Every structure is written in structure tokens, then in C-alpha cells.
């Protein structure tokens, strides 16, 4: 949805925050569980460490400190928030949604709480949803969360090596607020191609089955995330630059106009190839995957909060968010700071 030429209310990011678990898991620690090495993991992914949640810690637990940080940055309180959007692939429970848990635990009013499940693209999809509510005047302040606990769904053995070395846990949050100033979300661009659903998927538990998962299924490992790494890489390096260019074209801009691209932290090698295809310097694409791994829906808001803290974004800058992941889904958003 293009915002570049619409007058009136805009949605801007008034506050950001993030939180990661205390436990740091090194490549060497994983090498003690499976046939891999620090050198092998870094060469293929760029990842050095990732964070794993503590026993019994869920996405709502990780999200609370991130939300508190974002509210402080926006100079707002829970009473100011009109809607909660919670992007996660790994909710605390199948029902209810984690947004409802946040609403109760943090003392929000009886506002709407919407969980969305768009995996790695969840944050950008959520940003687009929030933008529509704000620019139509329905809400003034929206809380958007991206949070994941992937570690409990990883097969930490040789059989699951290619997937389990990639993912980590964490949470990021942003507040989107209404303004009539010349800043905020200029456009968002959402896509999906379900024919590739099984190239990155979690088969079970499934409502197609009764019971939704059996002992035989568990013994066969059908409860673990599966990924066709070559296909994911092949599509990601096409869709990332494609959806970034889509945002540029929609706003009559070139890559030289952009101060920073904050991509989903999928794989450092993907980001490097995307920068090459965009004919852009590698440093234009912000990266913190070496510290946290792939935190799915949490990766962009975590990276954004760190980029702001490092002074990489200043007022007036044009910033692009871009994501690609399971579904396949891919998306981008262009924001004027």
C-alpha cells in the first residue's frame, strides 16, 4: 500500500525496544551436540552466538522488557495504547494469543490484541496493518511486537543441524503513533507464494490430524522445523532486492537516497548477496546476526533498536525494512525518520 502521496495522518515509529535472553549459546556449544564447528557455522551463516530462553520462558516473557523500553522511548504509558499487534511463529500457547497475555500482564486496558503469524515477514506485515489503522484515524498509538522462542523447537542433533544452528530467541517492540508531520511510513509492500510452503515448514502438530501429533510422529521427528536451505537461499536473494526496489520505485527514489536498510536477519551470506545485487555497500544493510542468529519475527525490531542506539539513524533519514521467509512470504516498508 503506497503512502507517498497521501495527505493527512501518517504513522511514525515513536519508540523502539528489544530484549534477548541471558543465556548465550556459542557455536562451540552446539558443536558439542552435533557434528559441526564454529568455523563451519560462521562460514555458512555468519552467526557466532545466539540466545536461548530459560526453562519455562515464553515469548510474552521476552516481550515485556522490550515493550517497557519502547514505551519509555515514546514517552507513553500502557494507558495510551489503542491496539496490540503481536507477530510470532512461536506463541506461548496455541490459544489464546500471546497478545492477550501481554494485555493482562502489563495492565493494558480492554483494547484489541491481534496475533499474526507470518513467520520471518511478520514484523513488516504487522507494520503495514498498524499503518492502515492509524492513517484512517481508527487508532492513535499501536504497539507492535515481534518475539520468538525458537530454541525449544530445534532438533539439536546431527539430523537437525542445518536448521538448529541458525535460529535464536528474542523480542523487539515498536510504538507506532499518529502524526501530521512529514515523517513516518511512506509505503509497504506485501507478497506471498504458497507453492513453496513445504520448503520451510513445521508439519506437526496439525489440525488436519487427530490426534494432532502422535508418539509415532514424534519418534519420526515430524515436530521439528524443516528447511530446504538451497531453495530458501535461491529465492531469498531474488525476493529481497526485488521488494526493496519495489519500495524505491513506489516513492521515486534510488538506492543512493537510503540511509539504512534493516533486513530480516536470515543469513549473513544472503545479506551480502543482496547488497551485491543492489549494487550497494554491505554496510548499507544493517546486520547483527552474528550476535543473535535468526530470531524470525523479532529480528527486524531488535536490529532497528540497536541501529538507533548506535546512532545509525537520524531525523529525516529514509530507512527500508525488508523480510523474506516461510510461506514463502516477503515484504518491505519504506519509512522517513
Secondary structure as the mmCIF struct_conf table of DSSP 4:
data_model
#
loop_
_struct_conf.conf_type_id
_struct_conf.id
_struct_conf.beg_label_comp_id
_struct_conf.beg_label_asym_id
_struct_conf.beg_label_seq_id
_struct_conf.end_label_comp_id
_struct_conf.end_label_asym_id
_struct_conf.end_label_seq_id
STRN STRN1 UNK A 2 UNK A 2
TURN_TY1_P TURN_TY1_P1 UNK A 4 UNK A 5
BEND BEND1 UNK A 8 UNK A 8
STRN STRN2 UNK A 10 UNK A 19
BEND BEND2 UNK A 22 UNK A 22
STRN STRN3 UNK A 23 UNK A 26
HELX_RH_AL_P HELX_RH_AL_P1 UNK A 27 UNK A 31
TURN_TY1_P TURN_TY1_P2 UNK A 32 UNK A 33
BEND BEND3 UNK A 34 UNK A 35
HELX_RH_AL_P HELX_RH_AL_P2 UNK A 38 UNK A 45
STRN STRN4 UNK A 49 UNK A 52
HELX_LH_PP_P HELX_LH_PP_P1 UNK A 53 UNK A 54
TURN_TY1_P TURN_TY1_P3 UNK A 55 UNK A 56
HELX_RH_AL_P HELX_RH_AL_P3 UNK A 59 UNK A 74
TURN_TY1_P TURN_TY1_P4 UNK A 75 UNK A 75
HELX_RH_3T_P HELX_RH_3T_P1 UNK A 78 UNK A 80
STRN STRN5 UNK A 83 UNK A 87
BEND BEND4 UNK A 89 UNK A 90
BEND BEND5 UNK A 92 UNK A 96
HELX_RH_AL_P HELX_RH_AL_P4 UNK A 98 UNK A 105
TURN_TY1_P TURN_TY1_P5 UNK A 106 UNK A 107
BEND BEND6 UNK A 110 UNK A 110
STRN STRN6 UNK A 112 UNK A 116
HELX_RH_3T_P HELX_RH_3T_P2 UNK A 119 UNK A 121
HELX_RH_AL_P HELX_RH_AL_P5 UNK A 122 UNK A 135
TURN_TY1_P TURN_TY1_P6 UNK A 136 UNK A 137
BEND BEND7 UNK A 138 UNK A 138
BEND BEND8 UNK A 140 UNK A 140
STRN STRN7 UNK A 141 UNK A 148
HELX_RH_3T_P HELX_RH_3T_P3 UNK A 151 UNK A 153
BEND BEND9 UNK A 157 UNK A 157
HELX_RH_3T_P HELX_RH_3T_P4 UNK A 158 UNK A 160
HELX_RH_AL_P HELX_RH_AL_P6 UNK A 161 UNK A 164
TURN_TY1_P TURN_TY1_P7 UNK A 165 UNK A 166
STRN STRN8 UNK A 167 UNK A 167
STRN STRN9 UNK A 170 UNK A 179
BEND BEND10 UNK A 181 UNK A 182
STRN STRN10 UNK A 184 UNK A 192
HELX_RH_3T_P HELX_RH_3T_P5 UNK A 194 UNK A 199
STRN STRN11 UNK A 200 UNK A 201
BEND BEND11 UNK A 205 UNK A 205
TURN_TY1_P TURN_TY1_P8 UNK A 207 UNK A 208
BEND BEND12 UNK A 209 UNK A 213
HELX_RH_AL_P HELX_RH_AL_P7 UNK A 215 UNK A 219
TURN_TY1_P TURN_TY1_P9 UNK A 220 UNK A 223
BEND BEND13 UNK A 224 UNK A 224
STRN STRN12 UNK A 226 UNK A 227
HELX_RH_AL_P HELX_RH_AL_P8 UNK A 229 UNK A 250
TURN_TY1_P TURN_TY1_P10 UNK A 251 UNK A 252
HELX_RH_3T_P HELX_RH_3T_P6 UNK A 255 UNK A 257
BEND BEND14 UNK A 259 UNK A 259
STRN STRN13 UNK A 260 UNK A 263
BEND BEND15 UNK A 266 UNK A 266
HELX_RH_AL_P HELX_RH_AL_P9 UNK A 268 UNK A 277
TURN_TY1_P TURN_TY1_P11 UNK A 278 UNK A 279
HELX_RH_3T_P HELX_RH_3T_P7 UNK A 282 UNK A 284
STRN STRN14 UNK A 285 UNK A 286
HELX_RH_AL_P HELX_RH_AL_P10 UNK A 289 UNK A 292
STRN STRN15 UNK A 294 UNK A 294
HELX_RH_3T_P HELX_RH_3T_P8 UNK A 296 UNK A 298
HELX_RH_AL_P HELX_RH_AL_P11 UNK A 299 UNK A 309
TURN_TY1_P TURN_TY1_P12 UNK A 310 UNK A 311
TURN_TY1_P TURN_TY1_P13 UNK A 315 UNK A 316
STRN STRN16 UNK A 318 UNK A 325
TURN_TY1_P TURN_TY1_P14 UNK A 326 UNK A 328
STRN STRN17 UNK A 329 UNK A 336
#
